[in-house]
Amino acid sequence: MTSPVATTTSAAGVRWDLSDLFAGPDDPALAAALDRVTRDADDFAAAYRGTINVVGGPSVEHLLAALRHLERVYDAQGRLGSYASLAFAADTQNVAIQNAQQRVQQRLTAVNNTTLFFDLEWQAVAEADAERLMADPRLADYAHSRRVERLYTPHTLSEPEEKMVREKDLSGVTAWSRLFTEQTSALLIPVPRDGKVEAIPLDAAFNLMRDPDRSVRRAAHDAVYDTLKPQEQLRAFIYDTIVQDRLTMDRLRHYPDPMAAQHLYNEIQPAAVETMMAVVEDNYHLAHDYWRLKGRLLGLDKPTIYDQYAPIGQTARQLGYDEARDIILEALAGFSPAFADIARQFYDKSWIDAEVRPGKSGGAFCSGVTPAVHPYILCNYTDSLRDALTVAHELGHGIHDYLAGRAQNIYNYHPSLPVAETASVFAEITVFDHLVARQGSTADQLALLTGTIEDMMATVFRQNVLTRYEQRAYAARASQRLTPDLLKGFWWDANAPYYGDALQMTDGYRWGWSYIPHFIGTRFYTYAYVFGELLVLALYQMYREQGAAFVPGYTRLLESGGSAAPQDLVRPLGIDLTERAFWQKGFDELARLIRRAQQLADEV
Ligand SMILES: [Zn+2]
């Protein structure tokens, strides 16, 4: 965890108030809540163990009572777990908070083990009985989560087998993954700076590839890949082992192909993903157009890998926290006054921690807590335009969670991964559009616009490239070991169509696969990023076409939370995820932005 250094910025003193959860790590109410949730889980087990998977299935009343009881347990777990992680994020060096977090984690893990039987029993209920229960109107609010749970029935092993897999994983696939993380976070990249060589972490070295000075970018690039090269054998071995483990588990769990488990988790139809990826590839020419523009702006015939994120023009414009708040609320009010009202509560009721201070966790996030409690936002505001957009992004999550929390129970609260970034990115684009319009100079507008286009391309195009690379690797592993040479080849082949002849890949870039944590942590994770970004771009295009008429349907989408699969959530908006035309809409929006950047470049 990186801790930002203390700086005085306009957000000094902007801290959240966690007392809606607990007053502090030593609050007696926290200890009492831990005891209560433990007892409540024990009561749940005593009342329901062995009563769900019974001949003929449980009665509607019985199942409903169980689900409501479990809802209470989940709500208490959500409050406790959220408090512990939020307090820790705000003050990672505080020993009392560290101890409280340990205590909460241990107790909640025990609670999870106590209630685990319920899902296993439900999965085992006979098909006809489960269907009858899920169709009953009294269980309507619970049917979706019950259905999702049942999707895992054919892929779940017996209880002793599941326990053994979990225990063996600790010294198996989990250990390999830990080795990767330890190796990667311990990496020190020797980068020449001011006549000396400085050893810096990988993230910091990648940041230097965004430096305005090309020689700095190139030096960072060379240093990163020169460091990764000699580790190729180790990194390929770790990846090969993990892929083989997953393929073995796929066979034992009866998953038909390497992407099936992730599709199931995402509640996504495989056909929608294939259509989406094909449309992405049909639009690689937009990336080529952009790289050519970028080359022109940088004064290069052909930019290379280490030029792709070079800043264009002045991006140093400052934006104070309060000024940013006014702009964000104004932009949101232009979309929907109700959205602005929700966002205003985050500011007025201290649901945001924006101050930069020692010991606070880096980055930014929004934590949904539970439907019964409002969300909290953490960010580190340093007065840049980027930070203002980050706050807008997190407020988008906050509005989503707030709306879903008012409309849904805890089972239906969190949307699945592909739609989880809808409101956040939508809010970010809304505020971005408002900001661009307010920028005085053409050069400032261009700086903002190129940054955003590059973020979008890194999501829609590059994450698609990563998915194609994984597909190749998993297909190959069925018949051979994954050697460094094979992986370098797959990586190159997956990237080549994206960069085309408009951007020069470097020899070092052949090792680009070897540090990416998603491949290790969760396979086929990255297509959900593509999905989310394109969905939002398409929704934004629909908003620009329909204006105010778009807002009620969009609001209902957010209120729906995770109460249905993505394709069912967006259907009321007239969206069919298996249609090419829908996915193309997102690229039409991206093309519009690229054309705008070209115009601005002509004017500058
Ligand atoms: Zn987000």
Residues whose N, C-alpha, C, O or C-beta is under 5 A from the ligand:
A	BS01	ZN	S424
